[in-house]
């Protein structure tokens, strides 16, 4: 299964979980073709505030973890990025209009940093 196949994020925003954006949805459009990629959630200032509050709480728990556990999470994130690099760079190109080699650079640099 591809990383983003389940569509759980369609029409949603991330506020600690995929939820409906209070501002409704809008279509993410591929700049090169004008095709609709998918509906995405439209966040309001309240949604951003909720996400920020959840991030503050999550950061406290994250900081309390031992270094080895935090490092393992980042290594796993890097592994997931590397394993799905072709899919992710494709999405990056479609969403931003960037060329594939730039997406490749972004994905592999991010994976290596993790």
C-alpha positions as CSV (number, residue, x, y, z in Angstrom):
1,X,0.0,0.0,0.0
2,X,1.2,3.5,-0.8
3,X,1.8,5.9,2.0
4,X,-1.2,8.2,1.2
5,X,-3.6,5.7,-0.4
6,X,-6.2,5.5,2.3
7,X,-7.3,9.1,1.7
8,X,-7.8,9.7,5.4
9,X,-6.5,13.2,4.9
10,X,-8.8,14.2,2.1
11,X,-10.8,17.3,3.1
12,X,-9.1,17.4,6.5
13,X,-6.6,19.4,8.5
14,X,-4.1,18.0,11.1
15,X,-4.8,19.2,14.6
16,X,-3.4,16.2,16.4
17,X,-5.6,13.9,14.3
18,X,-7.2,14.3,10.8
19,X,-10.3,16.4,11.4
20,X,-12.6,18.6,9.4
21,X,-11.3,22.1,9.0
22,X,-13.7,24.6,10.4
23,X,-13.3,26.7,7.2
24,X,-14.7,23.8,5.0
25,X,-12.6,22.5,2.1
26,X,-11.0,23.7,-1.0
27,X,-9.4,21.9,-4.0
28,X,-5.7,21.5,-4.2
29,X,-4.9,22.1,-7.8
30,X,-1.9,20.8,-9.8
31,X,-0.3,23.9,-11.2
32,X,1.1,22.1,-14.3
33,X,-2.3,20.8,-15.5
34,X,-5.0,22.6,-13.5
35,X,-6.3,19.2,-12.4
36,X,-7.7,18.8,-8.9
37,X,-5.4,16.6,-6.8
38,X,-7.8,16.3,-3.9
39,X,-9.9,18.3,-1.5
40,X,-8.1,19.6,1.5
41,X,-9.3,21.1,4.7
42,X,-9.4,24.8,5.2
43,X,-8.1,25.8,8.6
44,X,-9.4,28.7,10.5
45,X,-7.5,30.6,13.2
46,X,-9.3,28.5,15.8
47,X,-8.0,25.3,14.1
48,X,-4.5,26.7,14.1
49,X,-4.8,27.6,17.8
50,X,-6.1,24.1,18.6
51,X,-3.2,22.5,16.7
52,X,-0.7,24.8,18.5
53,X,-2.1,23.8,21.9
54,X,-1.9,20.1,21.1
55,X,1.7,20.7,19.9
56,X,2.7,22.3,23.2
57,X,1.4,19.4,25.1
58,X,3.0,16.8,22.8
59,X,6.3,18.6,23.0
60,X,6.3,18.2,26.8
61,X,5.8,14.4,26.5
62,X,8.4,14.3,23.6
63,X,11.0,16.2,25.7
64,X,10.5,13.8,28.6
65,X,11.4,10.7,26.5
66,X,14.9,9.4,26.6
67,X,17.2,10.4,23.8
68,X,17.3,6.8,22.4
69,X,13.5,6.7,22.0
70,X,13.4,10.1,20.3
71,X,16.2,9.1,18.0
72,X,14.4,5.9,17.1
73,X,11.3,7.8,16.1
74,X,13.3,10.1,13.8
75,X,15.2,7.2,12.3
76,X,11.8,5.5,11.6
77,X,10.6,8.7,10.0
78,X,13.7,8.8,7.8
79,X,13.1,5.1,6.8
80,X,9.5,5.8,5.9
81,X,10.5,8.8,3.8
82,X,13.2,6.8,2.0
83,X,10.8,3.8,1.4
84,X,8.2,6.1,-0.1
85,X,10.5,8.5,-1.8
86,X,9.0,8.1,-5.3
87,X,5.5,8.6,-4.1
88,X,6.3,11.6,-2.0
89,X,8.4,13.3,-4.7
90,X,5.5,12.8,-7.1
91,X,3.1,14.4,-4.7
92,X,5.5,17.3,-4.2
93,X,5.8,17.9,-7.9
94,X,2.1,17.7,-8.4
95,X,1.2,20.0,-5.5
96,X,3.9,22.6,-5.9
97,X,4.7,22.5,-9.6
98,X,8.3,21.7,-8.8
99,X,10.4,19.4,-11.0
100,X,11.0,15.8,-10.0
101,X,14.7,16.2,-9.2
102,X,13.9,19.0,-6.7
103,X,11.3,16.7,-5.0
104,X,14.0,13.9,-5.0
105,X,16.4,16.3,-3.3
106,X,13.8,17.4,-0.7
107,X,12.8,13.8,0.2
108,X,16.3,12.4,0.4
109,X,17.6,15.3,2.3
110,X,14.8,15.1,4.8
111,X,15.3,11.3,5.2
112,X,19.0,11.8,5.8
113,X,18.4,14.6,8.4
114,X,16.1,12.2,10.3
